[in-house]
C-alpha cells in the first residue's frame, strides 16, 4: 500500500517545496514511516508571505463583510466536525496521541471556530468624545495584517483553532507553520480550509525546519503578527527574529503545573486527578500536572492509591480504545525522560513503580 504524500498548501495551491525536499513522517507506535511530506524553503516562505499580503488587499477577502467571514468559519467548523474521525486518526498515527483523545478534541475544536464565527460581526468598543465642536471623532477597525501561526505537534488542531479562529474573524491572513515532527494533520486540515471556500492566500500551510522555514517566516518584514506556541528556547529565537520588524508577538510556552491536594480532599478523586494530569497524552502536554503538592497528613494514602493506579495503566497502540497511554512522539522525548529519571534518582527520589519507560512513580 502506497504511503500518503502531503504537499505544501501555498496561496490556494498544492505544491512541492522549491527544493523538492521530502521527509518521512514516522508512526511513533511502530517506528515505521507511514507518510511523506514536502518541506518548505525560504523561497516557499517568501511566496506564502507575498500571497498572504496580496490577499489582504484582494477585494474577494478585503471587501468581504464580517458576517460573510463568519459564514466561512461556520462552514469550516462543520467540515471539521464531519471529518473529526479522519483528522483524529491521522493525528494519532503521526504523533502517537490516543485516538479517543484526538478524535474527541477535534470534535470539540469545531465549536471554537463556531465561537469566533459568531464573534466576527460583534467586535465592539468605545470612541472617547472630545470637546472640539468642529471635529468628528470615530474609530475604524482593520485587520492587523499577515499572521504567522506557529504550532507544536502535541495539540495541533486545538492550538490552530485558537490562532486561526480569531485572526480569520478579524479579516487577517494566516501562514500556519506546522511542526516538522508531525505535520500531516495540518495538511489534512488545509484540505478542509480549501473546501470551505476561503479565498486564495488567506490561509497557507507549510512546514520545515528552523533554518529554512521558521526563521525566514518569523523574521519576515511583512509579517505583522506572530502567534507562537512551543518551548522557551524556540520562543527566544522568535522574539529575536521579530525584533527588526516589530511584529506583534504572543508566546504561549510550557509550564510546570502543580496539582495541590489538601487534607480535606476526596482522596479517590485526587488520585485519579494525579494520574490523569501526569500520564494524559503520555505526559507530553504544557498543562501536564508534573508536580504534586500533597498535605503531609494524607501523603501516605495518596502515594498508595496513585501507585496502585499506575500499575493498572494499559500501554499500547494509541488506535486501540483500551489503551491508556500511547508512545512518546520522538526518540528525543524518550532520551529526555531517561535523563530526567536519572537526575531525579541522583537527587534522592525513590522509584516506587516503573523506571523502564513504563508509567513511573517517583
ABEGO torsion letter per residue (X at the ends): XBBBBBBBBBGGBBBBBAAGBBBBBBBAAAGBBABBBBBBBAAAAAAAAAAAAAAAABAAAAABBAAAAAAAAAAAAAAAAAAAAAAAAAAAAAAGBBAAAAAAAAAAAAAAAAAAAAAAAABBEBBBBBABAABBBBBBBBBAEBBBBBBBAABAAAAAAAAAAAAAAAGBBBBBBBBAABAAAAAAAAAAAAAAGBBBGABBBBBEBAAAAAAAAAABAABABBBBBEBAAAAAAAAAAAAAAGBBBBBBBBBBBBBBBBAABBAAAAAAAAAAAAABGGGBBAABBABBBBBAAAAAAAAAAAAAAAAABBBBBAABAABABBBBABAAAAAAAAAAAAAAAAAGBBBABEGAGBBBBX
